[in-house]
Amino acid sequence: MKCKVHWIIDGIVELETESLEEAEKLISVHLNEFVSRQPDLTEKLGARAIQGKAFLPGSEDQEGLQISVVDHGDDSD
């Protein structure tokens, strides 16, 4: 059976910078350097994009959290 898997790696880092833009740039540079040293991410796992958005700590921390549950099925149902 041929199927596709859409995968996401999610993370939050807290750092001190002068601006949100600086924080985004620092993380972008670090992640792009990492990905360039990991050809399996693009060649075998099909990675196409890195996306991020800086925000100020506070209520967004809790509001932005999402929990996903994957049901693989259970024969005992």
N, C-alpha and C positions, 0 to 999 in steps of 0.2 A: 504494500500500500504506500502510495506517495502522499506525504503530508508536509505541511509547513509548520514551523514553531516560531511564534513571535515572542522573543525574550527581551527582558528589560533588566538591567543592573541598576539598582537605585542606591543612593547614598546621600548623606548630609555631612558636611565638614564645617566646623566652626573655626574661624580665623580672624585675626585683627588686620584690618586694612583701612585706608583712608576713605574708600568709597565702595559701593556695591559693584561698580564697573571694574575696579581693581581686583576685587575678590573673584569675579567671574573670569577675568583675564588670567589670573594666577592659576586657577583650577583648570581652565581650558588648556593652557600651555602644558601643565603637568599631565593631564589626561591624553593630550595629543602625542606627547613624547612617549608615554606608556604604550599607547595603541600602535605607534609606529614600530615599536620593538616587539610587538606580539602579532606576527602575520596570521596566526591561526584565528584571531578575532575576526579578520575580514575574509580570509580565504576559506576557512572551514566553518566558521560560525555565522558568516554573512553580515557582520556588523557594518552598518551604513552611516550611522550618525551618532554624535554625542550631543546631548542637550542639557542645559542647566540654567538656572535662574537664581541670582543672589536675592536674599531678603533679610530683613532685620529680625533677630530672634524675638519671639513673642507668641502671640496667639496663632500665627501661621504654622508654627511647629506642630500643633495638635490638629488644626483644621486640615492640613495637607496630608495627614497620614491616611493611607488606605490599606486595608487588609484584604488579601485575595485568598480564596480557598479553592483548591483544585480537587475535584471529586474524581478519583480514578475508578470509582465503582467498587462495589463490594458484593461478592457472590452470596453473602449470607443475608442479604436484604429480603 
